[in-house]
Amino acid sequence: MPAPLARHIAVIGGGIVGACTALALLKDGHRVTLLEPGEPGGEQAASYGNGAFLSPASIIPMSVPGLWKKVPRYLLDPQGPFTIRWRYLMTLAPWLLRFLKAGFTPARTARTARILSSLLSDAPARHMALAAASGVPELIRQDGLLYVYPDRESFANEAFSWGLRRDNGIVWKELQGAALHAFEPALSLRYQFGVLVESGAHCLDPGAYVKGLLRSFTAQGGKLVQARVEGFNIANGRLQSVLTQQGAITCEGAVIAAGIHSKALAASIGEVVSLESERGYHVEIAHPAAAPRIPVMPADGKMANTLTRNGLRASGQVELASIDTPPDWRRADILLHHLLQTYPGLGDDPARLSIARWQGNRPSTPDGLPIIAQACASPDIVHAFGHGHVGLASAPMTGQLVASLFAGRSPPIDLTPFAATRFR
């Protein structure tokens, strides 16, 4: 196949999806400018503070059969993993109804799992190759991921989800009782059953990883500009320039990969997308006295526990609210409470620990699938946002898909499910 026609392409957004996309476009021979108003790899990006899992098993959407029955209980539980700021409820209602509908039947959930598997099945290998090529191989490790439960019955209660994983090629090893604690001694004895997904990997420092990718990007000739994009100049269906606070940047292509801020950029060219913030939190304990050897997901806490370069991180919670709403640090304290229960060696006095807290905005669609598609206003603009809980893991594949759209070649997977027009 002939090489794609080289263009000047502006990638809007310097998170993990923007970084991977910029590298993929550069590899295809394009001249690429990446536009990010904040620090590359900085705390403003959702990819900075995520759970750092690179899991082919992360294919179960948030919305599953029977969830609608549990939502009232979740919302009334101040310690639960799911909450809504009530003042935001009416604004959120259209998204929330689509969210509940998306997982209303087993068949719908199974379809979403199959599609997510096409994005995630080779995520660890893609990240290891990308990290090596970018000079930061030490930031990606494939030691497996451990999912733990109080007992086998608790695991059996999630049979539907694990069945979907099995159907999509995920294999695991079961660990029970003494075998589990021999494998992971730091765990509380309240956990007596575990599932080890050996194909899973993790990132030791997501923020540093993004910075490393972008260093490689600029070393290869890419241009990094600190600017906020406010719109686009389109004439007769063709992109002329992107409009920033510093002025217009002439280009022949653009990628919207600005996370939660992508909704406003898409709206500026007439694209109506269903995108809201699933606000997440993390706590990170520096120099922990106890920590798991590999990343752990306790079923009762619904949080990712990962030993990063900065400490033991617990990431999770879903808070539906305006992105401008001040953080509710009680949500982070719930994660800290779970950490102390999960690893007794940490002690029981938070005041004796060095703790950092973070809150970010996962850009989430109601059906759990990202938007990866050419814009209706112009084929020169490509959407690459809405990855929700799987942005880190799915970023390399997303970059390849975007590059295939600009090159006019067949993508490695079917792009139909990721169309922006599905929300009309």
C-alpha positions in Angstrom: 0.0 0.0 0.0 1.4 3.5 -0.8 2.4 5.7 2.0 -0.4 8.1 3.2 -0.4 11.6 1.9 1.5 13.7 4.4 -0.4 16.5 6.1 0.0 18.9 8.9 -2.3 17.5 11.7 -3.1 19.2 15.0 -3.7 16.8 17.9 -5.7 18.5 20.5 -5.0 17.2 24.0 -1.8 16.0 25.7 -3.1 13.1 27.7 -2.3 9.5 27.0 -4.7 9.3 24.0 -3.3 12.4 22.4 0.3 11.3 23.0 -0.3 7.9 21.4 -2.2 9.4 18.5 0.5 12.0 17.9 3.2 9.3 17.8 1.1 7.1 15.4 0.5 10.0 13.0 4.2 11.0 13.1 5.1 7.4 12.3 2.9 7.7 9.2 5.0 10.7 8.0 2.7 13.5 8.9 3.8 16.8 10.4 2.2 16.9 13.8 1.5 19.7 16.3 0.2 18.7 19.7 -1.8 21.3 21.5 -2.2 21.1 25.3 -2.9 24.1 27.6 -1.5 22.4 30.6 1.7 20.6 31.5 2.1 17.4 29.4 1.5 14.5 31.7 0.3 16.9 34.4 -2.4 16.5 37.1 -5.0 18.2 34.9 -5.3 15.1 32.7 -7.4 12.1 33.6 -4.5 9.8 32.5 -2.3 11.3 35.3 -4.3 9.9 38.2 -5.9 6.6 37.0 -5.4 3.2 38.4 -2.5 2.4 36.1 -4.0 -1.0 35.1 -3.3 -2.2 31.6 -5.8 -5.0 31.6 -7.3 -7.0 28.7 -9.9 -8.0 31.3 -11.3 -4.4 31.6 -14.1 -5.1 29.1 -17.1 -5.0 31.5 -18.9 -1.7 31.1 -20.1 0.2 34.1 -23.7 -0.4 33.1 -24.7 -4.0 33.5 -28.0 -5.9 33.8 -29.8 -5.2 37.1 -27.8 -2.0 37.8 -31.0 0.1 37.8 -32.1 -1.8 40.9 -28.9 -1.0 42.7 -28.6 2.7 41.8 -30.9 4.0 44.6 -29.0 2.0 47.2 -25.7 3.3 45.8 -26.8 6.8 46.0 -28.0 6.5 49.6 -24.8 4.9 50.7 -22.3 7.6 51.7 -19.5 5.0 51.6 -20.5 3.5 48.3 -18.5 3.6 45.0 -21.1 5.6 43.0 -22.6 8.9 43.8 -24.4 11.8 42.1 -24.3 15.5 43.1 -28.1 16.0 43.4 -28.0 19.6 41.9 -26.6 18.1 38.7 -29.3 15.3 38.4 -31.6 17.1 35.9 -28.7 18.0 33.7 -27.4 14.5 33.8 -30.7 12.8 33.3 -30.5 12.2 29.5 -27.0 10.6 29.9 -28.1 8.6 32.9 -31.1 7.1 31.1 -28.9 6.1 28.1 -26.4 4.7 30.6 -29.0 2.4 32.3 -30.4 1.4 28.9 -27.0 0.5 27.5 -26.6 -2.4 30.0 -30.2 -3.3 30.5 -29.9 -6.7 28.9 -27.2 -9.4 28.9 -27.0 -9.2 25.1 -26.2 -5.5 25.1 -23.6 -5.9 27.8 -22.0 -8.8 25.9 -21.9 -6.8 22.7 -20.1 -3.9 24.6 -17.6 -6.4 26.1 -16.8 -7.8 22.7 -16.1 -4.4 21.3 -14.0 -3.3 24.2 -12.0 -6.5 23.9 -11.1 -5.5 20.3 -9.6 -2.4 21.8 -7.9 -4.0 24.8 -6.9 -7.5 24.0 -3.3 -6.7 23.2 -2.9 -3.6 25.3 0.0 -4.8 27.4 2.1 -5.8 24.4 1.3 -2.5 22.6 2.3 -0.5 25.7 5.5 -2.4 26.2 6.5 -1.8 22.6 5.6 1.8 22.8 7.5 2.4 26.1 10.6 0.7 24.7 10.5 2.7 21.5 10.1 5.9 23.5 13.0 5.2 25.8 10.9 4.5 29.0 10.6 0.7 29.0 11.0 0.6 32.8 7.6 2.3 33.2 5.6 -0.7 31.9 5.6 -4.0 33.8 3.7 -7.2 33.0 3.5 -9.0 36.3 -0.2 -9.9 36.2 -3.2 -8.3 37.9 -4.9 -9.8 41.0 -8.6 -9.6 41.7 -9.5 -10.5 45.3 -12.7 -11.5 47.1 -13.7 -12.3 50.6 -14.7 -15.8 49.5 -15.5 -18.0 46.5 -19.2 -17.1 46.8 -18.4 -13.5 46.3 -16.5 -14.4 43.2 -19.5 -16.5 42.0 -21.8 -13.5 42.4 -19.8 -11.9 39.5 -20.2 -15.0 37.3 -21.8 -13.0 34.5 -18.8 -10.6 34.2 -16.2 -13.3 34.4 -18.1 -15.4 31.9 -17.9 -12.5 29.4 -14.2 -12.3 30.1 -13.8 -16.0 29.4 -15.8 -15.7 26.2 -13.4 -13.0 25.1 -10.3 -15.0 25.6 -9.3 -14.0 29.2 -7.7 -16.8 31.2 -7.0 -16.7 34.9 -5.6 -18.7 37.7 -7.6 -19.2 40.9 -5.9 -18.8 44.3 -7.7 -19.7 47.6 -6.9 -19.4 51.2 -3.2 -20.1 52.1 -2.2 -20.1 48.4 -3.6 -16.6 47.9 -1.7 -15.3 51.0 1.5 -17.0 50.0 1.2 -15.3 46.7 0.3 -11.9 48.2 1.3 -11.7 51.9 0.4 -8.1 52.3 -3.3 -8.8 51.9 -5.7 -8.8 54.8 -6.9 -12.3 55.9 -10.5 -11.2 55.2 -9.7 -12.0 51.5 -9.8 -15.7 51.0 -10.2 -16.0 47.2 -8.3 -14.5 44.3 -8.2 -14.5 40.5 -4.8 -13.9 38.9 -4.9 -12.6 35.3 -1.3 -13.2 34.3 -1.7 -11.4 30.9 -2.3 -8.1 32.8 0.2 -5.3 33.1 0.5 -1.9 34.7 2.2 1.5 34.5 4.5 2.5 37.2 3.9 6.3 36.7 1.2 7.3 34.2 2.1 11.0 34.3 5.8 10.3 33.7 4.8 7.8 31.0 2.9 10.5 29.1 5.9 12.9 29.5 8.2 10.2 28.2 6.1 9.6 25.1 5.9 13.3 24.4 9.7 13.6 24.8 10.0 10.9 22.1 7.4 12.8 20.0 9.4 16.0 20.0 12.7 14.2 19.5 11.3 12.7 16.3 10.3 16.1 15.0 6.8 16.6 16.5 5.9 20.1 17.8 4.4 20.7 21.2 2.5 23.9 21.7 1.0 25.1 25.0 -2.3 26.5 23.9 -6.0 26.0 24.4 -8.0 25.3 21.3 -11.3 27.2 21.0 -12.7 26.1 17.6 -12.1 25.4 14.0 -12.1 27.2 10.7 -13.8 25.0 8.1 -14.6 26.1 4.5 -16.6 23.9 2.1 -16.2 20.9 4.4 -12.4 21.1 4.6 -10.4 22.2 7.6 -8.4 25.3 7.2 -7.1 25.9 10.7 -7.6 25.3 14.4 -8.3 28.4 16.5 -6.4 28.9 19.7 -6.1 31.7 22.3 -2.8 32.6 20.6 -4.3 32.7 17.1 -5.0 30.4 14.3 -2.8 27.4 13.4 -3.1 26.4 9.7 -3.4 22.6 9.3 -5.0 20.0 7.0 -6.2 17.7 9.8 -7.1 17.8 13.5 -7.8 15.2 16.2 -10.0 16.0 19.1 -8.5 14.1 22.0 -9.1 16.6 24.8 -10.9 14.3 27.3 -13.9 15.8 28.9 -13.3 19.1 27.1 -13.9 17.3 23.8 -17.6 17.7 24.2 -17.4 21.5 23.8 -15.0 21.3 20.8 -17.3 18.8 19.1 -20.3 21.0 19.7 -18.4 23.9 18.1 -18.6 22.1 14.8 -22.2 20.9 15.3 -21.5 17.4 16.7 -23.8 16.4 19.5 -22.2 13.8 21.7 -23.3 12.2 24.9 -20.3 12.8 27.1 -20.2 13.4 30.9 -17.5 13.3 33.6 -17.3 10.3 35.8 -15.2 12.1 38.3 -12.7 9.8 39.9 -10.3 10.1 42.9 -7.1 8.6 44.1 -5.0 8.6 47.2 -1.3 7.8 47.2 0.7 6.8 50.3 4.3 7.6 50.0 6.8 5.0 51.3 4.1 2.6 52.5 5.0 0.1 55.2 3.0 -2.5 53.4 2.0 -2.9 49.7 1.0 -5.6 47.2 3.7 -7.0 44.9 1.5 -6.6 41.9 -1.7 -4.5 41.3 -4.8 -5.7 43.2 -8.5 -5.0 42.7 -10.5 -5.8 45.9 -14.0 -6.6 44.9 -15.6 -4.9 47.9 -13.8 -1.6 47.4 -14.0 -1.5 43.6 -10.7 0.3 43.4 -7.3 -0.3 41.8 -4.4 -0.7 44.2 -1.1 -0.1 42.5 2.4 0.4 43.8 3.6 3.3 41.6 6.9 5.1 41.7 5.3 7.7 44.1 3.7 5.3 46.5 0.8 2.9 47.0 -2.1 4.3 45.0 -5.8 3.5 45.3 -7.9 4.8 42.5 -11.7 4.6 42.0 -15.1 6.1 42.9 -17.6 7.4 40.4 -19.0 10.8 41.1 -21.3 12.3 38.6 -21.2 16.1 38.8 -20.2 19.2 36.9 -16.5 19.3 36.1 -16.4 22.7 37.8 -17.7 21.4 41.1 -15.1 21.5 43.9 -13.7 18.0 44.8 -15.4 16.1 47.7 -12.4 14.8 49.4 -14.5 12.5 51.5 -14.5 10.3 48.3 -10.8 10.0 48.5 -11.0 9.2 52.2 -13.2 6.3 51.4 -10.4 4.9 49.2 -7.9 5.5 52.0 -10.2 3.6 54.5 -10.3 0.7 52.1 -6.5 0.7 51.7 -6.0 0.5 55.5 -8.5 -2.4 55.7 -6.9 -4.2 52.7 -3.3 -4.0 53.9 -3.1 -4.2 57.7 0.7 -3.5 57.6 -0.1 0.1 56.7 -1.4 0.7 60.3 -4.7 2.2 61.3 -3.7 5.9 61.8 -3.9 8.0 58.7 -2.3 10.9 60.5 1.0 8.9 60.5 1.0 8.5 56.7 2.2 10.8 54.0 -0.8 11.0 51.7 -1.5 12.8 48.4 -5.0 13.2 47.1 -6.2 13.8 43.5 -9.4 14.2 41.6 -9.9 14.1 37.8 -12.6 13.8 35.1 -13.0 10.6 33.2 -14.6 11.5 29.8 -17.4 8.9 29.7 -20.1 8.0 27.2 -23.2 6.2 28.5 -22.6 3.0 26.5 -19.0 2.6 27.8 -17.5 2.9 24.3 -15.2 5.8 23.1 -15.9 7.9 20.1 -13.3 7.3 17.3 -14.7 8.6 14.1 -14.5 11.3 11.4 -16.5 14.4 12.3 -19.7 15.0 10.3 -18.6 18.6 9.6 -15.4 17.6 8.0 -13.5 14.4 7.3 -10.4 16.3 8.2 -11.4 16.3 11.9 -11.3 13.0 13.8 -12.8 12.4 17.2 -10.7 10.3 19.7 -12.3 10.7 23.1 -14.8 9.3 25.6 -12.7 6.3 26.8 -14.0 6.4 30.3 -12.2 3.8 32.5 -10.0 2.4 29.7 -8.2 5.4 28.3 -4.8 4.3 29.4 -5.1 0.7 28.2 -6.8 1.6 24.9 -4.7 4.6 23.9 -2.1 2.8 21.6 -4.9 1.1 19.6 -6.8 4.4 19.4 -3.8 6.1 17.9 -3.5 3.4 15.3 -7.2 3.7 14.4 -6.9 7.5 14.0 -3.9 7.1 11.8 -5.7 4.6 9.6 -8.5 7.1 9.1 -6.1 9.8 7.9 -4.3 7.3 5.7 -7.5 6.0 4.2 -6.5 2.4 5.0 -8.6 -0.3 6.5 -8.5 -0.1 10.3 -7.4 -3.2 12.3 -10.9 -3.4 13.9 -14.4 -2.4 12.9 -15.0 1.3 13.7 -18.8 1.3 13.3 -19.5 0.9 17.1 -17.4 4.0 17.9 -19.3 6.4 15.6 -20.4 9.8 17.1 -23.7 9.6 15.2 -24.9 6.7 17.5 -26.1 9.3 20.0 -28.5 10.9 17.5 
